[in-house]
């Protein structure tokens, strides 16, 4: 299945991972049942699943102040992605 994955342009050009590197492989690992490996590959995989699921449900079911939950989930995911990227880059250059 990896032959159908989109390559990271940032990694091909600059040789370093982007903040989203590993997301595709992590989602594939979740679907294969490798939950721990998916988290190690891309820590935001589960919070992104929650966000995407909420966005899909919210297309059909409207909640009061749903935009607050959307913003909260987006910020939560951004913090996880940025923190994981900083952690990965600190270990990459050491």
C-alpha positions in Angstrom: 0.0 0.0 0.0 3.0 2.3 0.5 3.6 2.6 -3.2 0.3 4.6 -3.4 1.2 7.1 -0.7 2.1 10.7 -1.6 5.8 11.4 -1.0 6.8 14.4 1.2 8.0 17.2 -1.1 9.7 18.9 1.8 11.7 15.8 2.6 12.6 15.2 -1.0 13.8 18.8 -1.6 15.4 19.7 1.8 16.1 16.3 3.3 14.2 17.0 6.6 10.7 15.9 7.7 7.8 18.3 7.6 5.3 18.5 10.5 3.0 16.2 8.7 5.5 13.5 7.9 4.3 10.1 9.0 0.6 11.0 9.0 -0.2 8.8 6.0 1.7 5.8 7.4 0.2 6.4 10.8 -3.3 6.2 9.4 -2.5 3.0 7.5 -1.1 1.5 10.8 -4.3 2.4 12.6 -6.3 0.6 9.9 -4.0 -2.4 10.2 -4.5 -2.5 13.9 -1.0 -1.3 14.9 -2.2 1.3 17.3 1.0 1.8 19.3 3.2 2.0 16.2 0.7 4.6 14.7 1.1 6.8 17.7 4.9 6.5 17.6 4.9 7.4 13.9 2.6 10.4 14.2 1.3 11.3 17.7 -1.6 13.4 16.5 -3.2 10.5 14.6 -5.9 9.8 17.1 -6.8 13.5 17.8 -7.0 14.0 14.0 -9.4 11.0 13.8 -11.5 12.7 16.4 -11.4 16.0 14.6 -12.3 14.5 11.2 -15.1 12.4 12.7 -16.6 15.5 14.4 -16.4 17.5 11.2 -18.2 14.8 9.2 -20.9 14.3 11.9 -21.3 18.1 12.1 -22.1 18.2 8.4 -25.3 16.4 9.2 -26.0 17.2 12.9 -25.6 20.8 14.1 -24.7 21.5 17.7 -25.0 24.7 19.7 -21.6 26.4 19.7 -20.1 23.7 17.5 -17.6 26.2 16.2 -16.1 26.4 19.7 -15.5 22.7 19.7 -14.1 22.8 16.2 -11.7 25.6 17.1 -10.7 23.8 20.3 -10.0 20.5 18.4 -8.0 22.4 15.7 -5.9 24.2 18.3 -5.4 20.9 20.2 -4.2 19.1 17.1 -1.9 22.0 16.1 -0.3 21.9 19.5 0.3 18.2 19.3 1.7 18.4 15.8 4.0 21.2 16.6 5.2 19.7 19.9 5.8 16.3 18.2 7.7 18.1 15.3 9.9 20.0 17.7 10.6 16.8 19.6 11.4 14.9 16.4 13.7 17.7 15.1 15.6 17.9 18.4 16.3 14.2 18.3 17.1 14.3 14.5 19.8 16.9 14.9 21.4 15.5 18.0 
